[in-house]
């Protein structure tokens, strides 16, 4: 998978939500695309969350607290 995107959210560690910053995702996920337990991490998007009938603002990085709305602000959306 390679380097994670800092402006994206991921699911790993059995449901843990985190952004792609090394400080939040952990070095294992950042370097290998797998969490510490060996499971593949999954990038999620706001559109996917909405399509599943969930509220996208409820998904935030469990470490730094950034979410989809924060990423949109930094992209100028």
N, C-alpha and C positions, 0 to 999 in steps of 0.2 A: 504494500500500500504506500509506503514511503512517508514523507513528511505530512503531518496533519495540517489542515487549514485552521489558522487561528480564529477565523470568522465563521466557524461552523460548529455545530453540536454533534456529539457522538454518543452512542450507547455502548456500554461495555460493563465489565465487572458485574455481571448478573443484573443489569438494569441501571447501573449508575450512569448519570448524564454528565458530560463534561465537554468543555471546548477543546480546541486543538492546541492551546498553549502548552508547552512542555511542563510548566508548573502545575497545570490542571490535569492533563491527560496522563502524565507519568512518562518516564523515558521509555519504558517497554512499549507502550501503545504508540508513542511518537515514532519510534524506530522500526517497529515490526508490524504495526497494524493489528496487533493482538493485545488483549489485556493481560494482566499479571497471571490470571488463571489459564491463559492460553486460548481463550475464546476470541474469535474475530470481532473487532469493533465495527460498528455500523454508523455511517454518517446519516443524520436525519435532517430533513428540511422542513421549514414552516409549512410548505404546501402539502407534504406528506402527512404531517400531523393534522392539519385541517381536513384533509381527505379522509382521515381515519375517524373524524368526528370529535377530535380533541381540541383543546384550546392551546394554541401555540405559545402563548405567554406563560403557560405553566411549566414549560420546559426551559430550564436554566442550568448553567454549569453549577454543579454542586460545590465547587471550590471557590470560584471568583464571583458567581452570581450573574454573569452575563448571559443574555438570551437573544432570541431572534430579533427583537426590537432594537437591542443595542447594536447588533451587527448591521442592521439596516441603516441606522444613524451614521455609522462610520463609513458606509458606502455611499452616503448622500441620497438614500431613497426616502 
